[in-house]
Amino acid sequence: MHNPHINSPPFSVKCSKCNEEYPEDPFRTSCERCNSVLSLNYDYSKLNNIDFNTFKRRVPSVWKYFELLPLKEGSTVISLGEGGTHLHECQRLQSHLKIKKLLLKDETTNPTASFLDRGSTVVISRALETGARAVCCGATGNLGASISAYAAKAGLEAIIFIPKILDPGKLYQMIAFGAKVELSKDYSTAISISETYNKTHFIVSPTNPYFMEGQKTIGYEMIEQMGWKSPDRIIVPMGNGILISMIWKALNEFFHLGLINNINTKLTGIQTSAVSPIVDAFNNGGDTVYRSGKGDTIALDIGIEVPLAGELALNAIKSSGGTCITVNDNEILDATSLLAKSEGVFAEPSAASSIAGLKKMLDTGLIEQDEEVVCVLTGAGLKNPITSRQLLKSRHVRTIVRKYDDRYLTTHLGETKLRILQILFKDDVYGYKIRKDLVDLFQISVKIPVIYQHLKELENMNLVRRSRVYEVGGRPERTYYSITGKGKAATRYLKIN
C-alpha cells in the first residue's frame, strides 16, 4: 500500500443544505439542524505541491489519491484492491448506437463487484482509526455486501439491516463474509434501526461523509484515464443520488487543483420509471426531492423511494447543465443483453440502466450523436440470478441452464409455490380458487390455511402482492392476489413444463 509523505489537507464539515459548520466527528453523520447530508470541504491551498506526476507514479487504486481522502498519514488502510477499474472503449456498442465515442467505467471488477467498495475502504479504515470494534449498517444489497467484506478484512463485527426485498446474490455475500444480517420492513426502516446502535457501533450509512468521499475517486480515475480532461457527458445510475454528486465533486476538485483547465461535462442521472423521485423533482423544476410512489422493478438498488442525497444529486445535475430520465425494466433488460453481447461486460440491472438511458436519449434526440460519453456501470450481473434468467432467449439454452441450475431454485421455492405462481401468472386469483386450481390442474391437495401461508411467504419474497379485496354477500372479504414483475421473471424460467 502506498505510504504518502503528505497528509490530507485540513477540511471543514459542513451541511450541504443549510451550511451549518461542525467540528470533525466521525460519529456525526447528518446535520443536527436540518438533518441533511454533511460534506467534507478541503483547504486546497494546502495542496499546492500536487501535480500530474503526483498521481502518475502510483499504482492504480483508490488510495493513490490519499491526499484527497479524509484519513491521517500512517493510518491503517483496509484495502481489498478496490479502484483502478478499466475504462472501456466501446467500438462495437458505439457503432450500434451511432454515437461518436462511448466509454464504460466498469466498476463490476471491484472486490465485491460493486462501486461501493470505494466508499467501504475509506469508511472502514476511518472506523479503525477511531478504535471502533463493530460497525452497523442499514443497506440495500450492494452496500451490505461491501461493508460486510471490509469489516471482515478489518476484523470488525458487522450487523447489516436489510429490506425484505433483496437480490439473493448480495445476501449470500453478506452471509459468506460473516455479517449478522437482520431483516427490516423496508430500506428506510433498515436505516432508522441501524442508527439506534450509535452508542456501541460505528454507524455506516450511505451518506456517511467518509464513505461518500471514497466514491468520488471514480471521477478522479475517469479524468486521469482520459488524459486529464473531462468528457462531454457522464451517465450515472441514481439510487440515493450520492455517486452522481460525488463525481461532480471530483471534477470540481481537480479543477480547483489546476489538474484540468475546465469542466465541460454534463451529468445525466438515470432512475427506474417505477421509482423516480429525483427525476420527478428535476422535471417539476423544484429544488426538493420528495418520496416517490413504490413500484415493482428489477433494478432494486436504484429503486429507492426516499433518496438520502436527492438534493445533492439534483444540484449536481443542474450545475453541470445536465439532465435526468427514467427507463423501464424492459429497456434495462435490453440494455443488459446488448452490453454483454457487444462488449463482453455483464452488468446487473441497476448498472445497465446507464446504457438503457443512453440508448433512450439517442433514440429520442435528447443528446447529440457527436458527444463523447462515459457510462458508469455500478455492479456485476451475477449478483441478480433471477433477472439473469430473463436474458435466456433460446429454448435450447434455457433447457441447459435449467438442468444445472433450476433444481436449486425449485427446491428453495417448492413445487406448491411454483404452481401458485403459474396460476397467478394468468390472472389475479383469490385463495379458495387457488386451492381448487391446484387440485384440478396439478393434483396438489392443500388445506386453505396452508395456501395462505404460501401466499404470505411469496409476498415476503416480492413474488406476489394483494391486488384487491371484495365483500361477497355479507360473507368474509375475498382477497385477490396478483403476481409481481419479479414473480413473472421467476415463473418464466422455473416453471415445470
N, C-alpha and C positions, 0 to 999 in steps of 0.2 A: 504494500500500500504506500502510495506517495506520502512523504513526510514534508510538508511545505515549510518554508522558512518565514512565511508571512502569516500573521494572524488574520482572522476575519476582521473586517473593519467594525468600528462601533456602530451599533444600529439602535434605532428607536422602535418602540412598539406602539402602534397607533391604530385606532379603529378605522376601518375602511369606509365607514359611513359618516360618523359624527366627528371624526378626527381627534377624539379624546386620546391623550397620550398616557402610557403606563410604563412603570419600570419593568425591566425584563423579569419575567416569572414564568418558567416553563409549565407551571400548573394552571396558568390563566389561559383559557382558550377562546374566550369571547369577551366582547365589551360589556362591562358591568353597567354601563349607562343605557345602551340601546340593544344589547345582545347581538350585535353584528360581528362579522369576521374581523379578526385582528390581522394586521400585516406588519412585516418587518421592513424598515426603511433604512438603508445603509448610507453611511457617510462616504460618498465616492471620492472625496478629496484625499482620503487616506489610502487610496489605491492608485496613485498616480504613477507607480512604477510597474503597472501591469500593461503588457502589450501583447501582440500576436504570439511572440515567441514564448511568453509565459505558459501558454497552454499547448503550443505546438510540440514542445519537447516531452510532454507527458503522455502516458498511455491512455487510450480511451476509457472513460469511467465517469460516473457521477462525481467522484472525488477529485478529478483533475481540476475542478472548479472550486477547490476548497476555500479559496479566499472570498468567494461569493456565497458561502453557506454558513449558517449560524452555529459553528462548532469551534471550540477552542483548540489551539495548536497543541498537539500531544495527546489529545483525547483518544480514547479507544473507539476506533471506527468499526462498526459492524457491517461487513460487506459480504455479499454473495456473488459479486461480479456484475452488478447491475450497470446499466448505461452503456454508452458506446455502441448503440444499436445502429443497424445498417440503414442507409438512405438509398432505397432502390431507385434506379432509373427504369421507368416502366415503358419501354418502347412499344411492346405489343398492346398494352392497355391504352396508352395514349393514342396509338393509331386507331384502335377500335372506337374510342370516344371522340376522336378527331379534335384533340387539343394539342397545343404547341409543345408543352413539356409537363409531364406528370412524374412526381417523385412520391415515394411512400416512406414515411418514417415508421419503421417496423418495430414496435415495442413488444411484439409477441416473443422475442428472443431473450427477454429479461428472465431472471432466475425462476420466478413463479409464473412466467408467461404473461405478464401484465406491466403496464407503465407505472403502476402504483408502487412497484419495488423501489423506484427512485425516491419516493417520499418515505418509505419504510426504513431505508438505510439511514436516512438523516434523523428521523424521529426516534428510532430505537437507539441510535448512537447517543442522541441527546438524553434519552431516558437513563442510559447507563451513566452519563455524565452527572446526573442528579443523584445517583445512588439508588435508583429505583430497583426493586426486585420483582415487580409484577406489572403487567400492562393490561388495560381493559379497553375494549373497542366495540362500538356499535357499527355494524358493517353490512354492506352488500357483499356479494361473493368474492370479487377480486381483492377487495381491501382486506377482508377477513383472512383470505389465503396468504396474502403478502405479509401482513403483520404476524401471523402465526409462524411463518418461516423465519422471519428475522428475530422474533422473540426466542425461538428455539436456538438459533445461532448464538444469541447473546446469553442463553441460559436463564431467561426470564419466564416466569409463569405468564400465561396468556388466557384471558377469558374473552370470548368473542360472542356478542349477542347478534343474532341474525334474524331476518324476517322469515316467515314460514315458506315463502316462495323463493326458491334459490336454485341456481344451476347446480346439478349434482356434482359435476367435476370439481367445482370450487369447494364444496362441502368436504369432499374426500381429501382435498389438500389440507384443509384445516385439521381434520382428524389425524391425518398422517403426521403432521408436524407437532402433534401432541397438545393442541389447544383444547381448553374446556369450552365446548360450544353449547350455547343456550338459545332456545327458540323464543322469539318475540312475536307479537301480533303483526307488526309491520316494521318498516325501516325506521320511521320516526320514533316508534316506541323503543326500538333497539338502541338508538342514540340516547334517548332520555334515560333508560335504565343504566346504561354504561356510565353515565355521568354521576350516578349516585355512588360510584366506587372511588370517588376522587380522594378520599382520606387514606385509602390503602393501596391504590394502584395509580400508575402513571396513565392518564386518560389519552388515548389516541383517537381523535375524531378526524374526519376528512378535512376539517377546517383548522386543525391544529397548525399554527403558523410554521412550526418546524417541519411538519410533514409537507405542507404546501411548498416550502422552499425547495425541497428536493425535486418537485415536478417541473420547476422552471428550467432544469438542465436539459430538457428536451429541446427547448428553444435555443439554448446555447449551442448544443451539438448541431442543430439544424443550420445555424448561421455559419459555424465553422466548416461543416461539410460542404456547404455551398460556396466556399471561397470567400467568406466574410462579407456576405451580402444577404439581404432578406428577399424571399420570393414575392411574387405578386399577390399570392393568396395562400393561406393556410386553412385547411378544413379540419375541424375537430369535433368528435362526438361530445355531447354535453349531458351529464347527469346532474351532479351538484354544481357544475359550472366552474370548478376550480382549475382544471387543466387549461382551458382556453384563456382564463385570466392570468395564469402564471406564465404561459407562453408570451403573452403581451408584456408582462413584467420583464421577462428575459430580453426581449427585443429592446425595450427602453433602457435596461441596464447596460447592455452592450453599446447603445448609442451614447449614453452619458459617459461611458468609459472611453469613447472615441474608437471603439473597435469596428463600428460600422458608421458610414457617413450619414445615412438617413434611414427612415423606416417607411417604405412604400408598400407595406403589406396590409391587405385587407383580411381580417379574420372572418371565418364563416363557421357558425355553430350549427350542429345537427342534433335534432331530437326526434323521437318517435311520435307519430301522429296520435298515438294512444295517450301519451302523457307529454305535454309540451309547454310547461309554464314559462320558460324563458322566451321561446318563440312567440308565445301569445303576448307577453309583455312588450316585446320588440314591435310586433305588428300593430299593437294598440298605441304605440308611441309613448308608453309610460316609462318611469324610472324604477318602479317597484314590481317585483315578481311575486305573484300570488299563487296559492295552491292550485294545482291542476286536477281536474277530474281523472280518476284512475280508470284505465282501460287495459285490456289484455295485450301483451306484446311479448315477442320472443327476445327483445333487447332489454333484459331485466336491469342491467347496470346503468342504463340511461333512462329507465322508466321511473324517475323519481318525482313524486308529486310536489314535494317542498324542497327545492334545491337550496342547499345551505349557503352557497355563494352565488346565487342567482343574480343579485345586483352587480357583483364584481364582473361576472361574465357579460352582462348587459352593457356595462360601462366600457369593457374592453372592446366589444364588437362595435359599439358606436364610435369610440375614439379612433378606431382603425378605419372607419368608413366602410365597415363590412356589413354582413347581413347574417340571418339565420333562417333555416327552413326545417320542415318536418318531412320524414319519409315513413312509409308504411311497411309492414312486415314483409309483404311480397317483394317490394323494392329492395329491402335489405337482403332477403334470400337470393334474389337475382344477382345482387352485387357480390355477395359472398362467393357464389359459384363462378361468376365472371373473373373475380380476382384470383381465385385458386387456379382456374384453368388457364388464365393468360399469364400469370406472373409467379405461380408456384407458392403463393402465400395463403395460408388457411387462417382466416380471422373469425372470431366469434361475432355474433350479430351486432352487438353494440359497436364493435370496432369497424365492421364493414359498413356501418351507417355513413361513414365519411365518404366512401366510394359511391354509395347509393345517392347521397346528397349531391356529389359532383355530377353524376350522370343526370340527375333530375334538373339541375341548374343549367347544364348544357342543352338538354332537350327543350327546356322552356325559355332559353335565351337570357337567363338571369346573369350569366357570366360570359365573357368573350372567349373564343377558341384560341386566341393568341396569348393567353395568360400562361405563366409558369406557376404551377400549383403543387403544393405539398399536402398530401392527405396523411393524417396521423392514424395509425392502426393501434388500438389500445390493448388488445388482448387476443389470445390464441383460440382457434376454433374448437379444439378437442375438449375445452372446458364445458362445452354445452352439447352433450351427446344426443339429446332428444332432437334439438334443432338440426344437428348434423345429418340426421336421417332424412330430413326433408330435401337434402341435396341428391338423394339416391333416385335418379330419374329412371334408370334402366331396370327393367324387371329382373334381368339376369343378375345384375349387381345386388339388387335387394335380396334375392334368394341366397346369394353367397354370404352377405352380411348377416342375414337372419340366422343362418346355420351356425355362425361363430359367435353371435352377439345377443340375439333376441332371447335366448333361453335365460339369460341373466335378468333381463327386464321382465320377462314373462313370470319368472319365479318371484320377482320382487312385487309385482302388482297382483299376481294370482289370476287364475282363469276367470273367476266371477267378476272381478273388477274390469278385466279386459272386455268381457261380454257386455257389461253395463255401459262401457264407453262405446261399444259398437252400436248398442240400442240408441243411445243418446246422439250418436253421430247423425242419425237420420232425422230426428225431431226431438223437441222438448217432451219429456215424459215424467209422470208422477210415480211415486214409489210402488203402489199396487200394480200399475201397468208394467213397470219394470219386472216385478216378480213374475207376472203372467208371461211376459215375453221370454224371460229366462227359461221357463218351463217349455213353452211352445216351440221356441227356436233352437234352444241349446240343450234341452232336457236337464236343466240345472234347477233343482228344487231347494229354495232357501226361504226361511221364515222371514216375515216382514221386518222384525227388529234388526235382523242381520243385514237386510237390504239397506236400511237407513244408516247402519254403522259403516257399510262400504261407501255409501254416498258421502258421509261425513269425512271419511279418510280421503276420498277423492277430492273433496272440497279443499281440504288442508294442503293437498298437493297441487292445487290450482288446475286440476284437470276438469272439474265440473263446477257449476255455480247454480244457485237458486235463481230462477228466472221470473217466476210469478207465483202468486197464491190466490186460489179461488175458494169461496164458500159454496158448498154443494148442498142445497136443500136443507139447510139447518144442521147438516152433519159436520164433522170436523173439517177444518180447512184442508184443501188439497194443494200441496206444494209441488210445482213443476221444476225439473232440473234441466239444464242445458249444458252442452259440452263447450269448453273454452278452446281458444286457439291452440293452447299448449296441449289440451286433451286430444284435439283433432290430429295434431302432429304425432302424438304417441300412438293413436289408434291406427293411422295410415300405415305405420311401419312395424307395429307389434301385433296387429290382429291376426288371428289364426284363420287362414283361408280354407 
